[in-house]
Amino acid sequence: MGLENLPIQEIDQISIRILMDNTTDFLLTNSTHAIRPPLVRDEKFILPPPIAEHGFSALISISISEQNTGSSFLFDTGVSENSVIHNADVFGIDFGKVDGIILSHGHFDHFAGLVNVLKRISSSPRKTGNHSINIFTHPDAFLTRWEIFPDGKKAKSPVLDEQQLQHLGAKIHKNTDVRCLPSDEFLC
C-alpha cells in the first residue's frame, strides 16, 4: 500500500515537553497551554534545576483513545552528551517508555546527546533483550559538515556514526519526506 492511500489517523491529544532549549526561566508561571515543572517542594527549592544550552530536544506524546493507544517520541537530543538526560531525570521522564527518536536534521546541536540517550534506553528495564529503538531521520543527517567562519577558519562538525548507533540498538529509518506518524504497523 502506498502512502497516498493511507487514511489520515485522528489523534485525540498531543503533548510536547521541552527537555532542552536555549533558555530556562524558573519564575515563569503555568498557563493554559504550558505547564512548568515545580520550583519548590516542601518550602525548599528542588535541586538540581533543569539546565539550558544551545540546541533542542522535546518529548512528543500522542494519544489515540479510539484504539486505546499512545506513543512517545524523543525529538532531537541536544548539543551535549548528558544534558537532555539530566533534564529528563529532573522532570521524571522515563526514556524506557520512548517508542522512537526523531532527528530533525544532522547538525550536532540536535544529535550530540543521542549516543548516551540510546545507552540509557537500552539499560531501561522496559527495553532489555533484543529490542531495538527506531530512529527516524533524513539520509542527509549522516553527511560530513564543516563550519566556515567569517575569518576563513573552518572546523569539521561532529558526525552521526550510523554503525555506532546500530551497535547501540538503533534501527535507522531514513526518510526523505514525512506523510504519517511512525507506528509499529507502518514505519514511514
N, C-alpha and C positions, 0 to 999 in steps of 0.2 A: 504494500500500500504506500503510495507516495504521500509526502507531506501535504500536498494540496488537497487531498481527500480526507484528511483527519478532521474530525469535528473539534471546534474550539471548546475546551473544557472550562466550565464555570468553576470559579473558586469562591469560597464564602468569606475568607479572611486572609489577609496577608499582613504580616508584621515584619518590621525591619528594625533590628537592634544594631546600632552603630557600635562597633568594637574599637575602631581606630579612625581617627581623623586628625586634622592639623591642630585642633584646639580642644580644650576641655574647660568647662566653666562650672565649678561646683555650686555656684549660687543661683543658677537658673532654676526656675520652678516648673512643675508639671503643667502641661496644657492639655487641651482636648486631644491633640494629636501626638504629643510627646510625653512619655513617662520617663522620668530621670531616676537614676539609682539614688538611694538614700545617702545622705551625707553624714547623718548622726543616728546612732542607735544607743539607747540607754544612757543618754546625755553624754556620749563620748563620740568623737569623730571615728568614722570607720576607716581604718588604715590597713593596708596601703590603699591609696586612692588610685583610680584609673589614670593612665598616662596618655598623653597625646604626642604624636610625632607626624612628620611628613608621611604621606601615604594614606591608604584607606583599607578598611575591612568592615563588613557588615554580615550579620546572620539574618537570613531571609527565611521566614517560616510561613508555610502555606497550608491552609485548612480547606478540606472539601468534605462538608458534612454529609452530602448525598451518598458518598462512598465510605464515610466514617474513616477517612484517611488524612494524612498530613505529611508534609516533607519539610526538611530544613536544609538549606544550602548556605555554605560559607561563601561569601562573595569577596574575593581578594583576601590577602593575608598580610598586608602591611609591609613596611620597609626594613624592619629589623627582625632578628631571628626569634625573639621571645615576647615582644610587646603585646601582640594580639593574644597570645596565651595568657600573659599576665592579666590583661583586661578581662578575658573570658573567665578567669578564676575569680577576679573581683566581682564580676556580675553573676557568678554562679552558673555559667554555661557549661554544659557537658558536651564536649566535642564527640563523644561516643554516640550521640544522637544525630549527628550530621549525616545526611544522606549523600552529599556530594559537595564538591568545591567548584565554583565558577570563577575563572580568572578573566577579568575584563580585557586585559592585554598584557604584553610581555615586558613592561617596564618594572624594574626591580622594586620600586616603591609600592607595587601591588602584589608581588610574589615572594619577597625575601623571607617571609615567615613560613612559607609553605612546607619546607622540609621538617621543621620542628612541629608544625601542626599535624602533618602526617604521622610523625612519631607518636604524638600524643593520642591521635585517633587509634593507631594500631595497638597502643598499650591499654586502651579502654577495655573494661570487661565486656562491653557490648560488642566489640569488634574483634574479638580473638578468633584464631583459626585462620583459614584461607580467605577471609572476607576482604575484598578489595574496595577501595574508595574511588568513586568516579570523579574524574576531573574533566571539566568542560572548558575548552578554550579554543581560540582561533589558532590555526597552524603557525601563523607568524609569531606567536608568543615565544617560540623557541629560537628565533633568529638572534644572531650576534648583533649588538648595537654599540654605537660609540657616541659619547657626549663630546661635542666640539664646542669649546668655549670661545668667547669673543676675541681673546688674545691669541687664538690659534692652538692652544694646548688642547689635547684630547685625552679621553680616558675610556677604556673599554668597560662597559656596563656589565654587571653580573648577568649570567645567562641561566635560564632554566635548563637543567640537565635531565632530559627525558628518561634516560636509563636509571639514574638515581631515583627518580620519582617512582618508576615501575618497581624497582627493587624494594621500595618502602611500601608497596602495596597499592599503588595508584593504577587505575585503569583509565587511560587518557583517551578522550574523545575530542578530536579536532574538528571543529565546525566552522564553516565559512559564513553561515547565516543561522539565525535562530527563528524558528517558527512555532515552537512549543516549549513548554517547560519539560525538562528531563524527568523521566519517571522509570520505574522498573519495567513497565510494559513497552515503553518506547524511548530509546536513547536518541535524542535529536542529534 
